[in-house]
Amino acid sequence: MSPLTGFPHRADQPGPVPEQRSAWLEKCELCGTPVASRHGHLVDTGRRGLVCACRACFLLFIESRRGDPRYRAVPERYLWDPDRPVTGLDWAGLGIPAGFAFFLRRGTGVAAFHPGPAGAAESLVTLDLWTELSAGHPLLAAAEPEVEAILFHDAGCGTDCYLVPIDVCYRLVGTVRRYWTGPDGGPRVRARVGELFQEIRDRVRPLPEA
């Protein structure tokens, strides 16, 4: 999936994934095999973008995940930790001026992305702070670098925290950019973002015990 398809974005940060694409684009970007509308994705770590993949190519890069290849298969798991919820105090400590944001491990660092009308604004999180939070919340340390993200959602009555595939975050960024209107986003973006978070809540499973 080219990062330039439908919604251009900076190559060094997660960008949007179009919700619908015409049939002629539904091909594996490695081998050209036609793929179904729902298909797997790879992270191209060289250009930090997503690549659509047929099942055969997707499985190939699952097997080579440990070898630090250029392409890494995006897992399909959705997790939360109902026994150790993230508190409102934790959210405030991250200093994110928004109702939702996601965090991605890259190398030895952690980057925070706050979706907005111009794309995803990126900021760095101190490793000491992330390590401190992870000590009390194992879910934060369970995300695989580059391909899984920790997604926070301040729902007003508390903070939800999910481990999600990174392509879901691309969808979130694309949804915000596409439907944002006015100074505060407007009702359409809130409705669409709410639908996406409901989809995530429907798919999450409890974090397995170590």
C-alpha positions in Angstrom: 0.0 0.0 0.0 1.7 3.1 -1.2 1.7 5.9 1.4 0.8 8.2 -1.5 -2.4 6.3 -2.3 -5.4 8.5 -1.6 -4.0 10.4 1.3 -0.4 11.8 1.0 1.6 12.0 4.1 5.2 12.3 5.3 7.2 9.2 4.6 8.8 9.3 8.1 5.5 8.9 10.1 2.5 6.7 10.0 -0.1 7.9 7.5 -3.6 7.0 6.5 -4.9 4.0 4.8 -7.8 4.6 2.5 -11.0 3.0 3.7 -12.0 2.0 0.1 -9.8 1.6 -3.0 -10.7 0.8 -6.5 -10.4 -2.8 -7.6 -7.4 -2.2 -9.8 -5.3 -1.2 -6.8 -6.1 -4.4 -4.9 -2.8 -6.2 -5.7 0.1 -7.4 -3.7 2.8 -4.7 -3.9 5.6 -7.3 -3.9 4.4 -9.9 -6.4 1.4 -8.3 -8.1 -1.0 -11.0 -7.2 -4.6 -9.7 -6.8 -5.7 -9.6 -3.2 -9.1 -9.4 -1.5 -10.4 -6.1 -0.1 -9.3 -7.4 3.4 -5.7 -8.4 3.2 -2.5 -8.3 5.2 0.0 -5.5 5.4 3.8 -5.3 5.7 5.7 -2.4 7.2 8.5 -1.2 5.0 10.9 -0.1 7.6 13.1 1.6 5.0 10.6 4.2 4.1 8.3 3.8 7.1 5.2 3.0 5.1 2.7 0.2 4.7 2.7 -2.3 1.8 -0.3 -4.4 0.8 0.6 -8.1 0.7 -1.0 -11.3 -0.6 -1.2 -14.2 1.9 1.9 -15.9 0.5 4.1 -12.8 0.9 2.6 -12.0 4.2 3.4 -15.5 5.6 6.9 -15.2 4.1 7.7 -12.2 6.3 6.1 -13.6 9.4 8.7 -16.4 9.1 11.6 -14.0 8.7 10.4 -11.5 11.4 13.2 -12.3 13.8 15.8 -11.6 11.2 15.2 -7.8 11.2 14.2 -7.7 7.5 13.2 -4.6 5.6 9.6 -5.8 5.5 7.8 -6.9 8.6 4.4 -8.5 8.7 1.8 -6.6 10.7 0.3 -8.9 13.3 -3.5 -9.2 13.6 -3.9 -9.2 17.4 -5.9 -6.7 19.5 -5.2 -6.8 23.2 -6.1 -4.9 26.4 -5.4 -5.5 30.0 -8.5 -5.3 32.1 -6.6 -6.2 35.3 -4.2 -3.3 35.1 -6.0 -0.4 33.5 -4.2 2.8 32.6 -5.3 5.6 34.9 -6.1 9.2 34.0 -3.0 10.2 35.9 -0.9 8.1 33.5 -2.5 9.8 30.5 -1.8 13.3 31.9 1.8 12.3 32.5 2.3 11.6 28.8 1.6 15.2 28.0 -0.6 14.6 24.9 -3.0 17.5 24.3 -5.7 15.3 22.6 -8.3 12.7 23.3 -6.4 9.9 21.5 -2.9 9.1 20.4 -0.8 6.1 19.7 2.7 5.1 20.6 5.2 3.2 18.5 8.5 1.7 19.4 11.3 2.2 16.9 14.8 1.1 17.7 15.6 2.1 21.3 13.0 5.0 21.3 9.3 5.5 21.5 7.4 8.0 19.4 4.0 9.4 20.1 1.6 10.3 17.2 -1.4 12.6 17.6 -3.7 12.5 14.6 -5.0 15.8 13.4 -6.4 17.5 10.3 -2.9 17.8 8.8 -1.8 14.3 9.6 -0.1 12.7 12.6 2.0 15.1 14.7 5.0 13.2 16.1 6.8 13.7 19.4 9.3 11.6 21.3 8.6 10.1 24.6 11.4 9.8 27.1 12.5 6.2 27.4 12.6 6.5 31.2 9.0 7.5 31.3 7.9 4.7 29.0 9.9 2.2 31.0 8.3 3.5 34.2 4.8 3.2 32.8 5.5 -0.3 31.3 6.5 -1.6 34.8 2.9 -1.1 35.9 1.3 -1.9 32.6 2.8 -4.9 30.8 0.6 -4.3 27.8 2.8 -1.3 26.9 5.9 -3.5 26.7 4.0 -6.3 24.7 3.8 -4.3 21.4 6.3 -5.4 18.8 8.4 -2.6 17.4 7.4 -1.0 14.1 4.3 -3.2 13.6 2.1 -2.8 16.7 1.1 0.3 18.5 -0.3 1.2 21.9 -3.4 3.3 21.4 -4.8 5.5 24.1 -8.3 6.9 24.1 -9.5 9.3 26.7 -13.2 8.5 26.8 -14.1 11.2 29.3 -14.9 8.7 32.1 -11.4 7.2 32.0 -8.6 6.2 29.7 -8.8 3.2 27.5 -5.5 1.5 26.3 -5.2 -1.0 23.5 -2.5 -2.9 21.7 -3.4 -2.8 18.0 -1.9 -3.5 14.6 -0.2 -0.4 13.2 -2.4 -0.5 10.1 -5.3 0.4 12.4 -3.5 3.6 13.4 -3.0 4.4 9.7 -6.8 4.1 9.4 -7.3 6.4 12.4 -5.0 9.1 10.9 -6.8 8.8 7.5 -10.2 9.1 9.1 -9.3 12.2 11.1 -7.8 13.8 8.0 -10.7 12.9 5.8 -13.6 14.0 8.0 -12.1 16.8 10.0 -14.1 20.1 9.7 -13.9 23.4 11.7 -11.7 24.1 14.6 -12.7 21.0 16.7 -13.1 18.3 14.0 -16.9 18.4 13.9 -19.6 15.7 14.4 -18.6 13.6 11.4 -15.0 13.0 12.5 -16.2 12.2 16.0 -18.7 9.7 14.7 -16.2 8.0 12.4 -13.5 7.9 15.1 -16.1 6.5 17.5 -17.0 3.7 15.0 -13.3 2.8 14.7 -12.9 2.6 18.5 -16.0 0.5 18.8 -14.6 -1.9 16.2 -11.4 -2.1 18.3 -13.4 -2.8 21.5 -15.3 -5.5 19.7 -12.0 -7.2 18.7 -9.8 -6.9 21.7 -8.9 -9.9 23.9 -7.3 -9.9 27.3 -3.5 -9.8 27.5 -2.3 -13.4 28.1 -0.5 -13.8 31.4 3.3 -14.1 31.0 
